[in-house]
Amino acid sequence: MKKLHLGNVNFEWELKTHSLLPFKEAFLVHPNFLQLQFLPLLYARDDDEILVTHLPENPMAQLRLTTETDFFNHQLKTWGWSETAQKWANENALTYTPPSFTTVRDIASKVFSFTHSPKLPEAHLFHTLEEVEKWLKTGFYPKVLKTCYGLAGRGRFLLSQPDDFIRMRGGVIKNFEEGYPLIGEPWVERLLDFSTQWMISKEHGPFYLGATVMENTASGQYERTLAGDEETLFGPYHFFLLQHLEMIKVPLDRIAKEGYFGPLGIDAMVYRHPTTMNELLHPIVEFNVRKTMGWLALHLHKKKQAPFLSLSYVSDPGPGLLPHELFLANGEKISFRKQLKADILNQYGRI
């Protein structure tokens, strides 16, 4: 059975909005969705095919358009489990067997990770505006309010002082009106961001793939992922990785028993306590029920057999790992500002 890969990085957006948009239109919501649908070019086998909505300037033979219909004996493999993809697969007679989407949606929500991990100091789950406003009057700043679904540092309200809430109040009210809670946490000094990657089997449960270190901007947006020998990569924080692996055993078993199977990334961090100044582990920042940049970095690291590998975004239009121009059927061109770039680092000191 031939594999047909789909890089649907609009996965979280679809979960949050319960999107009813047609398959192709759902990728037009954001330029990142259009460009990053080509991620499978980095991990698909040469004899696999890749499903896309638009073609780059120089299309590869592996690429198949969503408007095609000849997919006999194909198995659809997605970046994240998708109801839209399932509908398209059913219409075109492809094999696609996701877990319950109720389970996927529940585990993908930050509420699930919040309730299955030790809490940061003064962290709370809010269901009303009044609860948020009361919390804002106590404790220390900065603070952050997190929505249930977000990607790469988005879906957050960062408050440096109480007055910052004035400009965010409308967004918070809208979030509650949509039926979603919010998570309030202190904005702590992050000493290390990392993730562990897993594959959960229906028959055998969780299988550990490896760990990666993440680098983010000061505001928490993703910048790059580092893969390599874990002890060297984590350095003096390696014992926190071991502690994390021990502490997530129960939540992992719970996720498998809930009926989820497929790729899973678990984000974690080492932070400095805002009052005691101790270095502590926050073992579960969130669960990512999909493939992730950490998963991709581990795949490329193994494929290249390099000591260390760095996966990052670059803003220039130079050579990268993804197309930066797409052509529509009517001849229009879509250009992108960012590229995904992988560097093989032969000496750890260069990281």
C-alpha positions in Angstrom: 0.0 0.0 0.0 1.5 3.3 -1.1 1.8 6.1 1.5 0.4 9.5 0.8 1.6 12.2 3.2 -0.2 15.4 4.2 1.6 18.2 6.1 -1.5 19.6 7.7 0.0 22.0 10.2 -3.4 23.7 10.4 -4.2 20.9 12.8 -4.7 23.0 16.0 -6.6 25.6 14.1 -9.0 23.0 12.8 -9.5 21.5 16.3 -10.3 24.9 17.8 -12.6 26.2 15.2 -14.3 22.9 14.3 -13.6 24.0 10.7 -16.2 23.2 8.0 -14.1 24.7 5.3 -13.4 22.5 2.2 -10.0 20.7 2.2 -8.2 23.2 0.0 -9.6 26.4 1.4 -8.6 25.4 4.9 -4.9 25.8 3.9 -5.5 29.3 2.6 -6.3 30.6 6.1 -2.7 31.4 6.8 0.5 31.5 4.7 2.3 29.2 7.1 -0.3 26.5 6.4 0.4 26.8 2.7 4.2 26.6 3.0 4.5 24.1 5.7 2.3 21.6 3.9 5.6 20.7 2.1 7.2 19.4 5.3 6.8 15.8 4.2 9.4 16.4 1.6 11.9 16.2 4.5 10.8 12.8 5.8 8.8 10.9 3.2 10.5 8.0 1.5 11.4 8.3 -2.2 8.6 5.9 -3.1 6.0 7.8 -1.1 3.7 10.5 -2.4 2.8 13.9 -0.9 -0.5 15.6 -1.1 -0.6 19.4 -1.6 -3.1 22.1 -2.4 -0.7 24.1 -4.7 2.5 23.4 -6.6 5.9 25.1 -6.2 7.7 26.7 -9.1 9.6 23.5 -9.8 7.3 20.7 -8.7 8.7 17.3 -7.7 7.3 14.0 -9.1 6.2 13.0 -5.6 3.6 15.8 -5.3 -0.1 15.1 -5.9 -2.8 17.7 -5.9 -5.9 17.5 -3.7 -8.0 17.9 -6.9 -6.7 14.5 -8.2 -8.8 11.4 -7.7 -6.7 8.4 -8.7 -5.5 7.2 -5.2 -6.2 3.5 -5.4 -4.5 1.5 -2.7 -3.1 4.6 -0.9 -2.8 5.1 2.8 -3.1 8.7 4.0 -0.5 9.7 6.7 -1.1 13.2 8.2 1.0 15.5 10.4 -1.9 15.7 12.8 -5.2 13.7 12.9 -7.8 15.6 11.0 -11.6 15.3 10.4 -11.3 17.3 7.2 -8.6 14.8 6.0 -10.8 11.9 7.0 -13.7 13.2 5.0 -11.4 13.7 1.9 -9.9 10.2 2.4 -13.4 8.7 2.5 -14.5 10.5 -0.6 -11.4 9.3 -2.5 -11.3 5.8 -1.1 -8.0 6.1 0.8 -7.2 4.2 4.0 -7.2 6.5 7.0 -7.9 5.3 10.5 -7.6 8.0 13.2 -8.5 7.7 16.9 -11.6 9.3 18.3 -11.5 13.0 17.5 -13.1 13.8 20.8 -10.0 12.1 22.4 -7.6 14.0 20.1 -9.3 17.3 20.9 -9.3 16.7 24.7 -5.6 15.7 24.8 -4.5 18.6 22.5 -6.1 21.1 24.8 -3.7 22.8 27.3 -6.3 22.1 29.9 -5.4 18.4 29.7 -1.7 19.1 30.3 -2.5 21.6 33.0 -4.5 19.0 35.0 -1.9 16.2 34.5 1.2 18.1 35.6 2.4 19.9 38.8 1.4 23.5 38.6 3.6 26.6 38.4 3.4 29.0 41.4 0.0 30.8 41.4 -1.2 29.0 38.3 -5.0 28.7 37.9 -7.6 27.5 35.4 -10.3 30.2 34.7 -13.8 29.9 33.3 -15.0 33.4 33.8 -13.8 37.0 33.3 -14.4 37.7 37.0 -11.9 34.9 38.0 -9.3 36.4 35.7 -9.7 39.9 37.1 -9.5 38.7 40.7 -6.2 36.8 39.8 -4.7 39.8 38.2 -5.0 41.8 41.5 -2.8 39.3 43.4 0.7 37.9 43.1 3.7 39.0 41.1 4.2 40.1 37.5 4.8 39.3 34.6 1.8 37.0 34.1 0.6 35.1 31.1 -2.9 33.9 30.0 -3.0 30.9 27.7 -5.8 29.8 25.4 -6.6 26.1 25.0 -5.2 25.8 21.5 -2.1 27.6 20.2 0.9 27.0 18.0 4.5 28.2 18.2 4.0 30.7 21.0 0.7 32.1 19.7 -2.6 32.1 21.6 -1.3 33.9 24.7 -1.8 37.2 26.5 1.4 38.4 28.2 0.9 41.0 30.9 3.9 43.0 32.3 1.6 45.0 34.7 -2.1 45.0 35.6 -2.9 47.9 33.2 -1.9 45.6 30.2 -5.2 43.7 30.6 -7.1 46.7 29.3 -6.1 46.1 25.7 -6.5 42.3 26.1 -9.9 42.3 27.8 -11.9 42.0 24.5 -9.9 38.9 23.4 -10.3 37.3 26.8 -14.1 37.9 26.7 -14.3 36.5 23.2 -12.4 33.3 24.3 -14.9 32.7 27.1 -17.8 33.4 24.7 -16.4 30.7 22.4 -16.7 28.2 25.3 -13.0 27.8 26.2 -11.3 28.3 29.6 -8.0 30.1 30.1 -4.9 29.2 32.0 -3.1 31.8 34.1 0.5 31.3 35.0 3.5 33.4 36.1 5.9 34.4 33.3 9.0 32.7 34.8 12.6 32.8 33.7 13.0 29.8 31.5 16.5 28.2 31.7 15.9 25.4 29.2 13.0 24.4 26.9 13.0 20.8 25.7 10.7 18.2 24.4 10.5 14.4 24.3 9.0 12.6 21.3 6.9 9.5 21.4 5.0 7.1 19.1 1.9 5.5 20.8 0.9 2.2 19.4 -2.6 0.8 19.7 -1.2 -2.6 20.6 2.0 -1.7 22.6 1.5 1.7 24.0 4.1 4.5 24.2 7.6 4.1 22.5 10.3 6.7 23.3 11.9 8.3 20.2 14.2 10.8 21.8 14.6 14.3 23.3 15.4 17.6 21.7 16.3 21.1 23.1 14.3 24.1 21.9 15.3 27.7 21.6 12.6 30.3 21.8 12.4 34.1 21.6 12.1 36.2 24.7 8.3 36.2 24.1 8.2 32.4 23.8 8.0 32.0 20.1 9.8 29.0 18.5 13.2 29.7 16.9 15.0 26.4 16.5 15.4 22.8 17.7 18.6 21.0 18.5 19.1 17.2 18.3 22.1 15.1 19.2 23.6 13.1 22.1 21.2 13.7 25.0 23.8 13.9 27.8 25.9 16.4 25.8 22.9 18.4 24.5 21.4 18.8 28.0 24.6 19.3 29.8 24.1 20.1 33.5 20.3 19.9 33.0 20.4 16.2 31.9 19.1 15.0 35.3 16.0 17.1 34.6 15.4 15.1 31.4 15.6 11.9 33.5 13.2 13.3 36.0 10.8 14.3 33.2 10.9 10.8 31.8 9.9 9.4 35.1 7.2 11.9 35.9 5.3 11.4 32.5 4.9 7.7 32.8 1.4 8.0 34.4 0.1 10.6 32.0 1.4 8.6 29.0 -0.4 5.5 30.2 -3.5 7.6 30.7 -3.3 9.0 27.1 -2.9 5.4 25.7 -5.9 4.2 27.8 -8.0 7.1 26.6 -7.6 5.6 23.1 -5.1 7.9 21.5 -2.5 6.5 19.2 0.0 8.1 16.8 2.8 10.7 17.3 3.1 12.6 20.5 5.4 15.4 21.6 5.7 16.6 25.2 7.1 20.0 25.8 8.8 20.7 29.2 11.0 23.3 30.7 13.5 24.1 33.5 12.8 27.4 35.1 13.8 29.6 38.0 11.3 29.9 40.8 10.2 33.6 41.0 10.7 33.9 44.7 13.1 31.2 45.9 15.2 31.4 42.8 15.6 27.6 42.8 16.0 25.8 39.5 13.0 23.5 39.0 11.4 21.3 36.4 8.0 21.9 34.9 7.6 18.4 33.5 4.6 19.0 31.1 4.1 22.4 29.5 1.8 20.8 26.9 1.1 17.7 24.9 1.3 17.9 21.1 -0.8 15.1 19.6 0.9 15.3 16.2 4.3 15.3 14.6 6.5 18.2 15.7 9.6 20.1 14.8 11.3 18.0 17.5 10.1 14.8 15.8 11.4 16.2 12.5 14.8 17.1 14.0 15.2 13.6 15.4 14.3 12.1 12.0 16.8 14.4 10.1 19.5 13.8 12.7 19.2 10.0 12.3 19.0 10.3 8.5 22.1 12.5 8.3 24.0 10.5 11.0 25.5 13.8 12.2 26.7 14.4 15.8 24.3 17.3 16.2 21.6 19.0 14.0 19.9 22.4 14.3 16.5 23.0 12.7 15.4 26.6 12.4 13.5 29.3 10.5 15.4 31.9 8.5 13.9 35.1 7.1 15.8 35.4 3.9 14.6 33.9 0.6 17.8 31.9 0.1 18.2 28.2 -0.1 16.1 26.3 2.5 14.2 23.1 2.9 10.8 24.3 1.7 9.5 26.0 -1.4 9.1 29.8 -0.9 6.9 30.4 -3.9 3.6 28.6 -4.9 1.6 28.9 -8.1 -2.2 28.9 -8.1 -4.3 27.4 -11.0 -5.1 31.0 -12.2 -1.4 31.8 -12.6 -1.2 33.9 -9.4 2.0 33.5 -7.3 2.2 33.2 -3.5 5.5 34.2 -1.9 6.8 33.5 1.7 9.2 35.3 3.9 10.5 32.4 5.9 12.3 29.2 5.1 13.1 26.2 7.2 16.8 25.4 7.4 18.7 22.5 8.9 22.4 22.8 9.8 24.6 19.8 10.7 26.8 20.8 13.6 29.9 18.7 13.8 31.2 20.4 16.9 28.9 21.1 19.8 30.7 24.4 20.5 29.1 25.8 17.4 25.5 25.5 18.8 
